[in-house]
Amino acid sequence: MNYKTAVIGIFLILASLSNGFAQTSQLENAALLAKQENKLIFINFSGSDWCRSCMILKQSILETPEFESFASKELILVDVDFPRKKKNRLSKEQTEYNEKLAEKYNPDGQFPTIIILDSDLNIIAKTGYKRLSPSLYVNHIKTLISK
């Protein structure tokens, strides 16, 4: 392992300690961490400040203790956001990066879209928001990844 990879890994691990699970906006970093921790990658394509279903998914599922507990053991989370409000705009570089990820993994531009990848970036499953309790949503994800 080279120095840059080690530093990125340490940064991601330290960042993950703050909320119990690793979250990043860079797929390459997530892939490194997924390999190190033997986890899957959970990409959330979101319009955080305009997509009502995205906001509901985040508040009612992704930020709950049930989902966070599951994610900390099984997933590396990648947030691919497309905010519209000026105050929430991402950097030009992050916006371009997110657009490239969307071209590859969410070409239809549906929000929210969840893509689950293995650490080699192969698609395992695709889903989105479902009106389920957090525990049922976790079971839904478990069913998708156990196929």
Backbone hydrogen bonds in HBPLUS format (Angstrom, degrees):
<---DONOR---> <-ACCEPTOR-->    atom                        ^
c    i                          cat <-CA-CA->   ^        H-A-AA   ^      H-
h    n   atom  resd res      DA  || num        DHA   H-A  angle D-A-AA Bond
n    s   type  num  typ     dist DA aas  dist angle  dist       angle   num
A0006-ALA N   A0002-ASN O   3.04 MM   4  6.30 158.3  2.08 152.1 158.7     1
A0007-VAL N   A0003-TYR O   2.89 MM   4  6.16 159.7  1.93 155.9 161.2     2
A0008-ILE N   A0004-LYS O   2.96 MM   4  6.17 165.9  1.98 153.3 157.1     3
A0009-GLY N   A0005-THR O   2.89 MM   4  6.05 162.1  1.93 147.5 153.0     4
A0010-ILE N   A0006-ALA O   2.91 MM   4  6.11 161.5  1.94 150.3 155.0     5
A0011-PHE N   A0007-VAL O   2.89 MM   4  6.08 163.7  1.92 151.9 156.7     6
A0012-LEU N   A0008-ILE O   2.91 MM   4  6.14 165.9  1.93 155.2 158.7     7
A0013-ILE N   A0009-GLY O   2.96 MM   4  6.13 157.0  2.02 147.8 154.5     8
A0014-LEU N   A0010-ILE O   2.90 MM   4  6.10 166.5  1.91 154.3 157.9     9
A0015-ALA N   A0011-PHE O   2.84 MM   4  6.04 158.6  1.89 151.6 158.2    10
A0016-SER N   A0012-LEU O   2.89 MM   4  6.01 146.2  2.00 141.0 150.1    11
A0017-LEU N   A0013-ILE O   3.21 MM   4  6.48 132.7  2.44 141.5 152.7    12
A0017-LEU N   A0014-LEU O   3.22 MM   3  5.30 137.2  2.41  97.1 108.4    13
A0018-SER N   A0015-ALA O   3.34 MM   3  5.80 150.7  2.43 107.6 114.7    14
A0020-GLY N   A0016-SER O   2.93 MM   4  5.73 121.2  2.28 149.8 165.5    15
A0077-LEU N   A0022-ALA O   2.96 MM  55  6.09 162.7  1.99 156.4 151.9    16
A0024-THR N   A0077-LEU O   2.88 MM  53  6.36 147.3  1.99 150.2 159.8    17
A0079-ASP N   A0024-THR O   2.98 MM  55  6.36 151.4  2.06 156.3 163.8    18
A0030-ALA N   A0026-GLN O   3.14 MM   4  6.45 157.5  2.19 148.5 155.3    19
A0031-ALA N   A0027-LEU O   2.85 MM   4  6.12 151.9  1.93 151.0 158.4    20
A0032-LEU N   A0028-GLU O   3.11 MM   4  6.41 156.7  2.17 146.7 151.8    21
A0033-LEU N   A0029-ASN O   3.04 MM   4  6.30 167.3  2.06 152.8 156.0    22
A0034-ALA N   A0030-ALA O   2.75 MM   4  5.88 154.8  1.81 149.3 157.3    23
A0035-LYS N   A0031-ALA O   3.00 MM   4  6.17 154.9  2.06 145.2 150.8    24
A0036-GLN N   A0032-LEU O   3.03 MM   4  6.31 162.2  2.07 148.6 153.6    25
A0037-GLU N   A0033-LEU O   2.88 MM   4  6.02 153.4  1.96 150.7 157.5    26
A0038-ASN N   A0034-ALA O   2.77 MM   4  5.40 110.9  2.25 136.5 149.5    27
A0039-LYS N   A0034-ALA O   2.97 MM   5  4.63 156.0  2.02 127.6 135.3    28
A0040-LEU N   A0074-GLU O   2.99 MM  34  6.31 166.2  2.01 160.8 157.1    29
A0076-ILE N   A0040-LEU O   2.76 MM  36  6.16 137.8  1.94 151.9 165.5    30
A0041-ILE N   A0117-LEU O   2.83 MM  76  4.95 172.3  1.83 148.2 150.9    31
A0117-LEU N   A0041-ILE O   2.82 MM  76  4.95 156.2  1.88 141.2 149.2    32
A0042-PHE N   A0076-ILE O   2.81 MM  34  5.93 167.4  1.83 152.9 155.6    33
A0078-VAL N   A0042-PHE O   2.86 MM  36  5.99 162.5  1.89 150.0 148.0    34
A0043-ILE N   A0115-ILE O   2.77 MM  72  5.06 173.8  1.77 163.7 161.6    35
A0115-ILE N   A0043-ILE O   2.97 MM  72  5.06 154.2  2.04 138.7 147.1    36
A0044-ASN N   A0078-VAL O   2.85 MM  34  6.18 165.3  1.87 171.5 174.5    37
A0080-VAL N   A0044-ASN O   2.93 MM  36  5.84 168.9  1.94 145.1 147.7    38
A0045-PHE N   A0113-THR O   2.81 MM  68  5.10 172.9  1.82 167.0 164.9    39
A0113-THR N   A0045-PHE O   3.22 MM  68  5.10 152.6  2.30 131.9 140.0    40
A0046-SER N   A0080-VAL O   2.94 MM  34  6.17 162.1  1.97 145.5 149.7    41
A0082-PHE N   A0046-SER O   2.73 MM  36  6.11 138.4  1.90 149.9 164.0    42
A0050-TRP N   A0047-GLY O   3.20 MM   3  5.63 169.2  2.21 119.3 122.6    43
A0051-CYS N   A0047-GLY O   2.91 MM   4  5.02 166.4  1.93 149.6 150.6    44
A0054-CYS N   A0051-CYS O   3.10 MM   3  5.18 120.4  2.47  97.5 112.5    45
A0055-MET N   A0051-CYS O   3.03 MM   4  6.38 156.6  2.09 154.8 161.0    46
A0056-ILE N   A0052-ARG O   2.95 MM   4  6.23 159.1  1.99 152.7 158.7    47
A0057-LEU N   A0053-SER O   2.87 MM   4  5.98 162.2  1.90 144.9 150.2    48
A0058-LYS N   A0054-CYS O   2.99 MM   4  6.18 163.1  2.02 147.6 152.0    49
A0059-GLN N   A0055-MET O   2.97 MM   4  6.15 170.9  1.97 151.7 154.2    50
A0060-SER N   A0056-ILE O   2.73 MM   4  5.62 166.7  1.75 155.8 160.6    51
A0061-ILE N   A0057-LEU O   2.97 MM   4  5.34 139.9  2.13 134.3 141.3    52
A0062-LEU N   A0057-LEU O   3.02 MM   5  6.34 158.1  2.07 150.1 155.5    53
A0063-GLU N   A0058-LYS O   2.90 MM   5  5.86 133.0  2.12 160.6 164.8    54
A0064-THR N   A0061-ILE O   3.11 MM   3  5.50 162.7  2.14 121.0 121.6    55
A0068-GLU N   A0064-THR O   2.91 MM   4  6.08 171.9  1.92 161.7 164.4    56
A0069-SER N   A0065-PRO O   2.89 MM   4  5.86 154.4  1.95 144.3 150.3    57
A0070-PHE N   A0066-GLU O   3.20 MM   4  6.41 163.1  2.23 144.3 148.5    58
A0071-ALA N   A0067-PHE O   2.75 MM   4  5.95 172.7  1.76 162.1 164.4    59
A0072-SER N   A0068-GLU O   2.94 MM   4  5.97 154.1  2.01 142.6 148.9    60
A0073-LYS N   A0070-PHE O   3.08 MM   3  5.51 140.2  2.24 107.9 118.6    61
A0074-GLU N   A0070-PHE O   3.04 MM   4  6.20 146.7  2.16 151.0 161.4    62
A0075-LEU N   A0071-ALA O   2.89 MM   4  4.72 160.6  1.93 130.4 135.7    63
A0088-ASN N   A0085-LYS O   2.96 MM   3  5.43 147.6  2.07 112.7 122.4    64
A0089-ARG N   A0086-LYS O   3.23 MM   3  5.29 166.9  2.25 108.3 112.3    65
A0095-THR N   A0091-SER O   2.89 MM   4  6.11 161.9  1.92 156.2 161.5    66
A0096-GLU N   A0092-LYS O   2.96 MM   4  6.17 162.9  1.98 150.1 154.4    67
A0097-TYR N   A0093-GLU O   2.92 MM   4  6.11 156.4  1.98 145.7 152.9    68
A0098-ASN N   A0094-GLN O   2.84 MM   4  6.03 163.8  1.87 151.0 155.1    69
A0099-GLU N   A0095-THR O   2.94 MM   4  6.16 153.9  2.01 147.4 154.8    70
A0100-LYS N   A0096-GLU O   3.06 MM   4  6.34 151.2  2.15 145.7 152.6    71
A0101-LEU N   A0097-TYR O   3.04 MM   4  6.42 156.2  2.10 150.7 157.3    72
A0102-ALA N   A0098-ASN O   2.86 MM   4  6.12 154.9  1.93 148.6 156.0    73
A0103-GLU N   A0099-GLU O   2.91 MM   4  6.16 152.1  1.99 145.6 152.8    74
A0104-LYS N   A0100-LYS O   3.23 MM   4  6.49 150.6  2.32 142.5 149.2    75
A0105-TYR N   A0101-LEU O   2.77 MM   4  5.88 172.6  1.77 161.5 163.9    76
A0106-ASN N   A0102-ALA O   2.79 MM   4  4.49 146.5  1.90 121.2 129.4    77
A0109-GLY N   A0106-ASN O   3.00 MM   3  5.53 160.2  2.04 117.8 124.2    78
A0114-ILE N   A0127-THR O   2.79 MM  13  5.06 177.3  1.79 136.1 135.6    79
A0127-THR N   A0114-ILE O   2.84 MM  13  5.06 158.6  1.89 147.1 152.7    80
A0116-ILE N   A0125-ALA O   2.89 MM   9  5.12 171.9  1.90 146.5 147.1    81
A0124-ILE N   A0116-ILE O   2.65 MM   8  5.39 171.2  1.66 159.0 159.3    82
A0125-ALA N   A0116-ILE O   3.25 MM   9  5.12 154.5  2.31 133.5 136.5    83
A0118-ASP N   A0122-ASN O   2.94 MM   4  5.45 148.9  2.04 144.7 154.1    84
A0121-LEU N   A0118-ASP O   2.92 MM   3  5.28 155.3  1.98 120.5 122.1    85
A0132-LEU N   A0130-LYS O   2.75 MM   2  5.54 123.6  2.07 114.7  97.4    86
A0137-TYR N   A0133-SER O   2.84 MM   4  6.09 153.0  1.91 157.2 165.8    87
A0138-VAL N   A0134-PRO O   2.91 MM   4  6.17 158.5  1.96 150.3 155.8    88
A0139-ASN N   A0135-SER O   3.01 MM   4  6.25 156.0  2.07 140.9 147.5    89
A0140-HIS N   A0136-LEU O   2.84 MM   4  6.09 147.4  1.95 140.6 150.0    90
A0141-ILE N   A0137-TYR O   2.92 MM   4  6.29 158.4  1.97 153.5 157.9    91
A0142-LYS N   A0138-VAL O   2.85 MM   4  6.13 162.1  1.88 152.9 158.5    92
A0143-THR N   A0139-ASN O   2.89 MM   4  6.10 154.2  1.96 147.9 154.3    93
A0144-LEU N   A0140-HIS O   3.07 MM   4  6.38 154.6  2.14 146.3 153.0    94
A0145-ILE N   A0141-ILE O   2.97 MM   4  6.25 155.7  2.03 155.9 162.1    95
A0146-SER N   A0142-LYS O   3.04 MM   4  6.03 123.7  2.37 140.5 153.3    96
